[in-house]
Amino acid sequence: MERTIALIGFGEAAMAFAPGLSASLRAYDIKTDHADLAAARRDQYNSLGVTGCDTAAQAFDGAEAVLSLVTADQALCAAESAEIAPGTLWFDMNSVAPDTKRAAAAAIHARGGRYVDVAVMSPVLPARTGVPLLVSGPHAEAGAAVLRALGFGNVRVVPGAVGRASSIKMIRSVMVKGLEALTAECVLAASQAGVLDDVLASLDASEKPKPWAERADYNLDRMLAHGLRRAAEMEEVVKTLDSLGTGSAMTTGTVVRQRAIGALGATPPDGLAAKLDLLTRKADAA
């Protein structure tokens, strides 16, 4: 018998995963509660063969597992309000702090559900169900087996309690998202000072993964497209670092920079020069 899986949240990740999942899919997204957004979201459900639901409870009905794919600031709320049947697997795939995951796990376990801490370790596109996943918690082994059966091809169990997988994700994000924010600060200043080419050439001379112009273009593209979501995630990283007592000054700055660029709501233009021009014009207008 085909599995029934509920998708809570239907943004980029859910839409990337849905075509590759071997299950009957139901989805609920908060945007369907808004008259001006509902039609577009329902069209997306239909285009991917997903049954759209009017409420989260409808999506949960009869589902043996839930993929929670909401924004970081809604992850705990989604778990606390979940009306799930006992034994339901709750895959929390959101980018949030370990403490947030532990609080969500407590809410799910109180309802008799089985919570799995899932860390998505790279962008969901173009990898889709091939994206690397780390899972932890008391139901990690059972959860990993279900994820693999659904079609996820790169799942690794991290031994330990809920929060261990997300700790790896959060602390890694200090570097990954921090470099994006530092890139913006660097190239905007270099462009304004008229020394962009010299600065990029200097960086190229000291590091060889790929030319820094390409890296800068890519990082600004990610921030323009996803800065608000990344800022929400990085707030959870701040919580992670603060809970460890190691300091979070740079990561706090990353939140500010990611949110400022994401809040522009601009479609990323092609090429570094065009992106710098866009950001400079927006800053001047402000």
C-alpha positions in Angstrom: 0.0 0.0 0.0 1.3 3.4 -0.9 2.4 5.6 2.0 0.5 8.8 2.7 2.9 11.7 3.6 1.9 15.2 4.8 4.0 18.2 3.7 3.6 21.2 6.1 4.9 24.2 4.3 5.1 24.3 0.5 8.0 26.5 -0.4 11.1 25.8 -2.4 12.1 22.7 -0.4 8.7 21.0 -0.6 8.4 21.7 -4.3 11.9 20.4 -4.9 11.2 17.2 -3.0 7.7 16.4 -4.1 8.4 15.0 -7.7 10.8 12.5 -6.3 8.8 11.1 -3.4 7.3 7.6 -3.6 4.1 8.4 -1.7 0.7 9.9 -1.9 1.3 13.5 -0.9 -0.9 15.9 0.9 0.1 19.5 1.7 -0.9 22.4 3.8 0.7 25.9 3.5 -0.3 28.9 5.5 -0.4 31.0 2.2 -3.7 29.2 1.3 -5.2 31.1 4.3 -4.7 34.3 2.3 -7.1 35.1 -0.5 -4.6 36.8 -2.6 -2.0 34.0 -2.4 -4.2 30.9 -2.2 -4.8 30.4 -6.0 -1.2 30.4 -6.9 -0.3 28.0 -4.2 -3.1 25.6 -5.2 -1.8 25.7 -8.8 1.6 24.7 -7.5 0.0 21.7 -5.6 -1.8 20.6 -8.8 1.2 21.0 -11.0 3.2 18.6 -8.8 0.4 16.0 -8.2 0.0 17.0 -4.6 -3.4 17.0 -2.8 -3.9 20.5 -1.3 -5.6 20.7 2.1 -7.5 23.6 3.7 -6.0 22.9 7.1 -3.0 21.2 8.6 -5.3 18.7 10.3 -6.7 17.6 6.9 -3.1 17.0 5.7 -2.3 15.0 8.8 -5.3 12.7 8.6 -4.1 9.2 7.7 -0.5 10.3 7.1 2.1 8.0 8.6 4.8 10.8 8.4 5.0 14.5 8.2 7.8 16.6 6.5 7.9 19.9 8.3 9.2 22.4 5.8 8.1 25.7 7.1 10.2 28.9 7.6 12.5 28.9 10.6 10.4 31.2 12.6 7.4 28.9 12.3 9.1 25.5 13.0 8.2 25.4 16.7 4.7 26.7 16.2 4.0 24.0 13.6 5.1 21.3 16.0 3.2 22.7 19.0 -0.1 23.0 17.0 0.2 19.6 15.2 -2.8 17.3 15.6 -1.1 14.1 14.7 -2.0 10.5 15.4 0.2 8.5 17.9 3.2 6.9 16.1 3.3 9.5 13.3 6.9 10.3 12.3 7.6 14.0 12.4 10.6 15.0 10.2 11.6 18.4 11.3 13.7 19.5 8.3 13.8 23.2 9.3 16.9 25.2 9.8 16.6 26.0 13.5 18.7 25.9 16.7 19.1 22.7 18.6 17.1 24.1 21.5 14.2 24.9 19.1 14.3 21.4 17.8 14.3 20.0 21.4 11.3 22.1 22.2 9.5 20.9 19.0 10.4 17.3 19.9 8.8 17.7 23.3 5.6 18.9 21.7 5.5 16.0 19.2 6.4 13.4 21.8 3.6 14.7 24.1 1.1 13.8 21.3 2.6 10.3 20.9 4.5 11.2 17.7 8.0 10.2 16.8 10.2 13.2 16.2 13.3 13.1 13.9 15.8 16.0 13.9 16.7 16.4 10.2 19.5 18.7 8.9 19.4 19.5 5.2 23.1 20.1 4.5 23.1 21.7 1.0 20.7 23.7 -1.2 17.7 21.6 -2.3 18.2 22.6 -5.9 19.4 21.1 -8.0 20.0 18.0 -5.8 16.3 17.6 -4.8 15.9 14.2 -3.1 19.6 13.6 -3.5 20.3 16.4 -1.0 22.5 15.3 2.0 20.4 14.7 5.1 21.7 14.2 8.6 19.2 12.7 11.1 19.4 12.3 14.9 17.3 11.5 17.9 15.7 8.4 19.4 13.8 7.7 16.2 16.6 8.4 13.8 17.1 4.9 12.5 13.4 4.3 11.9 13.2 7.8 10.3 16.2 7.2 8.1 14.6 4.0 6.8 11.4 5.8 5.9 13.3 8.7 4.2 15.2 6.3 2.1 12.0 4.4 1.1 10.4 7.7 0.1 13.3 8.4 -2.3 15.9 10.4 -0.4 19.2 8.9 -1.5 21.7 10.5 0.8 20.7 10.0 4.4 23.1 9.6 7.3 22.2 8.9 10.9 24.2 11.0 13.5 24.2 9.1 16.8 22.9 11.1 19.6 19.9 13.0 20.9 17.6 15.4 19.1 19.7 18.5 18.4 22.9 16.8 17.3 22.1 16.9 13.6 20.9 20.5 13.8 24.1 21.5 15.8 26.2 20.4 12.8 23.9 22.4 10.4 23.8 25.5 12.6 27.5 25.7 13.4 28.4 25.0 9.7 26.1 27.9 8.8 28.3 30.3 10.7 30.8 29.9 7.9 28.5 29.3 4.9 26.1 32.2 5.5 28.7 34.3 7.2 30.9 34.2 4.1 27.9 35.4 2.0 27.4 38.4 4.3 31.1 39.2 4.4 31.2 39.0 0.6 28.5 41.6 0.3 30.3 43.9 2.7 33.6 43.5 0.9 32.5 43.9 -2.7 30.2 46.8 -2.1 33.0 48.7 -0.3 35.5 47.8 -3.0 33.1 48.9 -5.8 32.4 52.2 -4.0 36.1 52.8 -3.6 36.9 51.9 -7.2 39.2 49.1 -6.3 36.9 46.1 -7.0 39.1 44.4 -9.6 42.2 44.8 -7.5 40.5 43.4 -4.4 39.1 40.4 -6.3 42.5 39.7 -7.9 44.1 39.8 -4.5 41.6 37.3 -3.2 42.1 35.1 -6.3 45.8 35.1 -5.6 45.3 33.7 -2.1 42.6 31.1 -2.7 41.8 28.9 -5.6 38.4 27.0 -5.3 37.0 29.3 -8.0 37.4 32.9 -9.0 36.1 35.3 -6.4 34.0 37.2 -9.0 32.0 34.1 -9.5 31.7 33.5 -5.7 30.7 37.1 -5.1 28.1 36.9 -7.8 26.7 33.6 -6.4 26.6 34.8 -2.8 24.8 38.0 -3.7 22.3 36.0 -5.8 21.5 33.8 -2.8 21.1 36.8 -0.5 18.8 38.7 -2.9 16.7 35.6 -3.4 16.7 34.1 0.1 18.0 36.8 2.5 14.9 36.9 4.6 14.8 33.2 5.1 18.5 33.0 5.7 18.2 35.8 8.3 15.6 33.8 10.2 17.9 30.8 10.1 20.9 32.8 11.3 18.9 34.1 14.2 18.7 30.5 15.2 22.4 30.2 14.8 22.9 33.1 17.2 20.8 31.1 19.7 23.0 28.1 19.1 26.2 30.1 19.7 24.9 31.9 22.7 23.8 28.7 24.3 27.4 27.5 23.9 28.8 30.7 25.3 31.3 31.1 22.5 30.0 34.5 21.2 27.9 35.5 18.2 29.0 39.0 17.2 29.7 38.2 13.6 26.7 36.0 13.2 24.5 38.7 14.6 25.9 41.0 11.9 25.2 38.4 9.3 21.5 38.4 10.4 21.4 42.2 9.8 23.1 42.0 6.4 21.1 39.0 5.1 17.8 40.6 6.2 18.7 44.0 4.7 19.4 42.6 1.3 16.6 40.1 1.3 14.1 42.8 2.3 14.8 44.6 -1.0 12.5 42.1 -2.6 14.5 42.4 -5.9 14.9 39.7 -8.5 18.6 39.0 -8.8 20.0 40.3 -12.1 22.6 38.4 -14.1 26.2 39.2 -13.3 28.1 40.7 -10.4 28.2 44.3 -11.8 24.4 44.3 -12.2 23.9 43.1 -8.7 26.3 45.7 -7.3 24.5 48.4 -9.3 21.1 47.3 -8.0 22.3 47.2 -4.3 24.0 50.6 -4.7 20.9 52.2 -6.2 18.7 50.7 -3.5 21.0 52.0 -0.8 21.0 55.5 -2.3 17.2 55.5 -2.6 17.0 54.6 1.1 
